[in-house]
Structures are given as structure tokens and as C-alpha cells.
Amino acid sequence: MNAFQCFVLALKSLATSKLRALLTMLGMIIGVAAVIIIMSLGNGVTNEVSTAFDSIGTNTITVSIMGRGSSRSISADEMYEAAYENSDSIKAISPTVEVNGAVRIGSESYTPTVTGVGEDYLTIKTWDMAEGRFINYIDTKDRKRVCVVGAYYNSMEAFDGEALGSTLRINGYDFTVVGVIENQSDDWEDDSSSDNMVLVPYSTAAKLLSKTSQISSYTILAQNEDTVDEAKLAMENRLYKTFSDDSAYMVISMSEVLDIFTEIMDTMVLALALIAGISLLVAGIGIMNIMLVSVAERTREIGIRKALGAKPGHIKLQFVIEAGTTSTIGGIIGIILGVIIARVLGNSFDMDCTPTIASILTSFGVSVLIGVVFGFLPANKAATLNPIDALRND
């Protein structure tokens, strides 16, 4: 009896007891589907974050100055000078000062993201102006009370749909809107979107709004992705020259952040997939138990086949293929179910959660392997039965 004939017999055996076959496959179906879903969702999240980083720009670098008890400091002018000295690798630089406080427009209060930035911030973010102008050098030099707002503010009734030229109050100080940035999100009228921002000159934010004597955060744009490492090294060298302690500052590129995130996500997805894979082992044990029952039920059949000349290898092959067929069919159903559920979840979360070919092939291969491995013991038991004893079995 060849492998094909064994496969046909396995299908006939499964067809004669459909409910038992389905219950035997259930663990395999759930396990394979869970692995497919987890890996698909993990890939979807990773792709979404990668897209977000691409929109930010993987050639941007963030500098954070902690000081760590050092009496030394570096000014914004010195940071600008360092950037200009390395213009071959650095395209633009902007201090960033986060401002805590409320914004009042007329009698209404709002809590947008208020940030102090430099004149190159627009270049770094690759935004376009919808109206007016962006913050310029004179604004930062003279600490002017001007601001640039997101597209959300053009929808406010307090501005009558025209924010440009209007006045708003930040922490009790009046600021004139000199520009409106084009909308950055699909739902730009949502007050929690990225368009709900107010940008002011960093010097004004530092002295007037935050009252800080030291600017501790900078955003840098490298000339291109190939010069990111060079730009990062140049800023590290300049900061080390000032502080003589690399723990007093941190320089990190967005590409590094993306790599770290991707590595963490890959580890989490792998760990979750392995946890889900435990159910495949349980399914394998279930297949082995059912095959042992099947051997016990078909003892007389095995004895007749041996009496007619079937060799132990033929008997073993038959039961191994039957176990493998059971797990393979369960794996195929699990893959189909996993792909469908992954697509549905992806659409629900507005993500592309299409399973990869690698995850499908891996799941299929594991399901076949488990069936063969866990089917070997029952097959070996069937192959070693004494034909005389088997024929006596009722």
C-alpha cells in the first residue's frame, strides 16, 4: 500500500466519524487561527507605526539635555552654531519648549498642545502653510507674542472661521495669530487631533510662558537618511565637549526609535505566538489519544491486514498518514479562519492585518509536523501488534 492509498483510507476514516474528527481537529484549528491572528495584528501595528514614523521623518534627531547635576550648560545659540558648523549632515535645527497651561479664546478655555519652536520647525516637520506665515528669526530674537495655529482653529466660532489676525491668550498673555498650518489629519475638526496645536517662538515660550533658564530639547533634521548617523555623532561630540559626561544628554534618531519599537513588537508577537502555540501541543496530544482509541477499535482489522501480508511498515505508514491528515485538515481550517478574523479585526481597527506568507506556511508546517509526531506512537503500537492476538480481538 502506497502513501496515496493510505491518504484515501485516512479520508474515508475521517468521513465515517465526522463529529469525532471535528472535535479532534478543534484544538489544531484554534491554535493555528490564534497564531495567524496574533502575527497579523502584530504586523499591522508595526506597519502603522512605521507609516507614522515615515510621516514624521526617519531622518529627524531628538536631543534631550538632562544636565545631571552638571554646572555647565549649552545655549540655544551654541546649538545653532554647532548645527551650522555641520551643515553637510544637518539641514535644520529647532529648540522645542513644551508649555503647560490653558489657552483662552474669548470666554472659552482650551487645552491644546502649546510648543515653543524655532523658524526651521516648519522645514523639519515638512508642513505647509494654509494662511499667513510661520514663525521667523525676528520673532524668536525679539521674543514676540505671535503664534501659529493648526487648522482646527479656523473652525472655531470664536474666530468666525478666520483665525489669521485674531488674538488668543496663553497663560494670561495675548498672542496674535500670524499663520495657520494646513490640516494634518483626516478628522481635523476633532479637538484632540494633531491640528489642535499652538506654536510660539521658543524664546518667548522659555522666558515668558515656561520661565525656564535652560532649553533642554531640540529637534534636528539631517540632510537625508544617509547622513543621520553623521549628524547624530556631530551633536554628541559637541555636547560631550561641553558636559564631558555622556549621561548629561541623550541624542537619538527616529530611525533608532523605530528599530527599537520594531524589535520590541517582534519579541512580543513571537512570545504571544509561542503561548498560542501551546494549544497546538494540546491538539497534538488530543490527536494521539484519538489515534490510540482508533488502533484499539481497529485491532481486528490490523490483524486481518497482517495475515494477508501487510508489513509493519505499511501499518505504521497508514496510521501516521491518518494522524497527519487529521492535523493538516485542522491546520488548513485554522488558517482560513485566522485569515478571515485577522481581516475583520484589521478593518475594525483601520489597519492592514493581512497575514504574511511566512506565517501561513509556518502554521501549516507546524500543524502537519505535530500530526506526524504525535501520530507516531499510535502507529508504532499498531505496527507491533501480534497478528494472532489481533485476530482474536472482538
Secondary structure, 3 states (H helix, E strand, C coil): CCHHHHHHHHHHHHHHCHHHHHHHHHHHHHHHHHHHHHHHHHHHHHHHHHHHHHHHCCCEEEEEECCCCCCCCCCHHHHHHHHHHCCCCEEEEEEEEEECCCEEECCEEECCEEEEECCCHHHHHCCCEEEECCCCHHHHHCCCCEEEECHHHHHCHHHCCCCCCCEEEECCEEEEEEEEECCCCCCCCCCCCCCCEEEEEHHHHHHHHCCCCCCCEEEEEECCHHHHHHHHHHHHHHHHHHHCCCCCEEEEEHHHHHHHHHHHHHHHHHHHHHHHHHHHHHHHHHHHHHHHHHHHHCHHHHHHHHHCCCCHHHHHHHHHHHHHHHHHHHHHHHHHHHHHHHHHHHHHCCCCCCCCHHHHHHHHHHHHHHHHHHHHHHHHHHHCCCHHHHHHCC
